[in-house]
């Protein structure tokens, strides 16, 4: 067990893309980061090497497996002494249009998507709640005993016709965030949720370069899609600076590409 007074964050899916940038920005603010990855250890080690400061580490887990998710939390707590911040960023997107997918593919898409995008964050959040609720306030009353930041999607509100399981999983994540915010507020554990649209990552590159690229860009009044650092800015704000009164909030970070009332 290691404790040095600094805040500790577990960032899931931090080997690349959005998660790696969230981890980097948290480390820049002096936070010790547990970099979670599923299978790509090489990418996770590269992400770890880019983090400023010392005391960070990588951890592997299949979050779709409940026992593995709980084990991940316990391993991070054992390594760092305590975890103050959980960022549920890891997720998957599988195409499965309802009229162009066979029965086996349909069931697989729902099972894998819900497991990674909703059940995994739910299990980690449960473990975090048990751990954080038993801790003293190490970083002052405005920070509370801990914070959970969930990365959802605008798809939760507008729907995803080619990936309905993705939209449903993110809508579930929104509801989970709001339910946890109400349940955990008396324990001074605060829960925030971000709803981005397209993000400029490796996963988006192929789509932007393909025939649908112009249509994707046309959705965005900014004339471009959101950069990873912009979403990471919002995640780090929620993790470190957002007031407790914002707990339960779902924050759109989509460049006005989808507006809801």
N, C-alpha and C positions, 0 to 999 in steps of 0.2 A: 504494500500500500504506500502510495506517495501522495503527500499533501504539501503544497507550498503557498497556499493562500490565494492562488490565482483561480479564476473561474475555469470550469471544465465543460466542454461541449462534445457530445456525440453527434456527428453529422453522418447520416446514412447516404449511401450512394455518392461518396466523396472522392472516388477515384478519378473522376473526370467531370467535365461540363459544369453544370450549375453547382453541384455539391462540392467540387474541388474549389470553385471560386468562393463559395460560402465559407469553406474551411480556411481558405487563405485570408479572407477579410477578418474572420474571427481571430485568427492567429495574429494578424496585424494589430488588433486591439488588445493583445496580451492574453488571449484565452488559450488554454491548452486544449488541443483538439484530438479526439479519437476519430480517425479516418476509417469509416466502414467501407468494405467492398464485398462483393459476392464471390466472383471467381477470378477477376483480373488483378492479380497481385502486382504485376509489373506496373500497371497504371496507378495502383494505389501507392506503391513505393515512390513513383515519380511525383504524385500529388503531395505525399509526405515531405519529399525533399524540397518542394517549393515553399513550404510553410516557414515564415520567419519565426525566430525564437526557438526555444528548446522545450523538450518534455512532451512532444506529440508522439502518437503511435498509431499503427494500423491494426484493424481487427476484421476478421472474415466471418460472414454468417449469411445463411439463406433465410431472409426475413419472412418468406412465405411459410416456413416451418416454425410453428409456435415454439417448440422447445429450443430451436436454434436462436430465435429472437430473444427469448428470456435469458438464455446462456450468454448472448452477446452483452446484454446490459450488465449482467453480473461480472463478466470478465472486465468490462470497462471500469466498473466501480472498484473491483479488486486492484486494478492497475493504477487508478488515479486517486482512490480514496473516497471520492464523491463525484457525482455528475450534476451540474447545475442547469445545463441546457441540453435539450433534445431537439434536433432538427430532423424531422421525418421528410427527407428529400427523395429517397430512392423510389423508383417506380418504373413500370413498363407500359408500353403502348403496342398492342397487337391488332392488326387489321383483321376484322371478321365481319364483313358486310352480311346482314341477315339473309339476303337472297342469293349470296354467292359463296356461302360457307356450308360445308356438310355438317352433319350432326356431331361427329367426333371433334371436328375443328372448333365448332361453336362451344361445346362443353369445355374443351381445353382452354380456349381463350378466356372464358368466364372464370374458370378455376384458377388459372395462373394470374390473371389480372387482379382479381379480388384478393388473392393471397398476397401478392406483392404490394398492391396499392392501398389496401384497406386493412386486411387482417394483420399484416406485419406492423404497420403503424399503431394499430390498436393494442397489440401485445406489448410493443415497446412502451407505449404511453402508460399502460397499466403498470408495467415494471417501474417506470419513472415515477409514477404517482406514489407507489408504495415507498420507494426510496426517498423521494424529496419530502414527503409529508413527515417523515421521521427525523428530518434534519433541522438544525437551528438555522436561523437566517444568517448566512455567512457573508452576505454582500449587501445588507441593509434592507429596510422595510420596503423601499420602492422597487427593489429587484424581486423581493419575495423569497420563497424557499426554492423556487425553480421555475423554469419556463419551457414550454413546448411550442415549437414552431412547425406547422404542417404546410407542405407545398401541395396545393390542390391544382385547379385548372379552371379556365373559363368554360371548358367543356362540361363542367358540372351544371352550368346554367343554360348553355345554348344547345347541348347535345352533340354527340359525335356519331353521325350515321354509319361510318365505316368501322367504328370501334365503340359500340354501345357499352361494352363492359368497362371501358376506360372512363366514359362519362359517368356511369353509375358508381364506379369505385370512388371517383373524386367527389361526387355528390354525397356519398357516404362519409368521406373524409371531412367534408364541411360539417355534416351533422355530428360526427364524432367530436370535432373540435369544439362545437358549441355546447354539446353535452358535457364534455370534460371541463370546459370553462366554468359552467355553472356548478358542477360537482366539486371542483378543486379550488375555486376562489376562496372559500372559508379557510383553506389551508395555505393560502397565499402562494398558490401555484397557478401561473398565468398561461393561457393558451391562445395562440395567434395562428391565423391561417392566411396564406397567400394564394391568389388565384391568377396565375400568369396565362398568357397565350403562347404564341410561337416565341421560342428563345433561340438566339443565334449560337447553336452548338453544332457538334458534328452530326447529330441526328437530324438537324434541320437542313444541313447543307445539300443533301441529295434532293430533298423536296424543292428547295429554292432554285436549284439548278435545273430542275425538270420542267415539264409542261405546266405544272400547277404553280410554279414560282411566281409568275406575274399576278395570279389571283390571290396568292397569300400576301404579297406586298400591298396589293390594292386594298386589303382589309384594314391597313394601318395608316391613319392620318399622319403619323410621323414620317411616313415614307420609308420605313425600315421596321424590322421586327426588334423585339427587346433584346438588349445585350445581357449576357450572364452577369456582368458586374452590377447592372441595374437591379435585377432580381435579388442578387446577393446583398446589395445595399439595404433593400427592404427586409430581408431575412435577418440581417445583423441588427437592424434597428429594433425589430421585434424581440430578438434574443437578448439585447442589452439595454435598450433605451426607451422602448415604448412604455407609456404609463400603464399601471394596473387597470385603469378604467377602460382600456382598449381590449381587455381580455374578452374572448369570444368573437372578436371582429374578423371578418373575411375581407381581405384587402385586395382589390384588383390591381394587377401589375401587367396590363396588356396593351399599353399605348393607345387606349381608347378604341381598340379594335372590336371590343364587345362591351356595350354599356347596358347595365341593368338597373332597374328601379327597385 
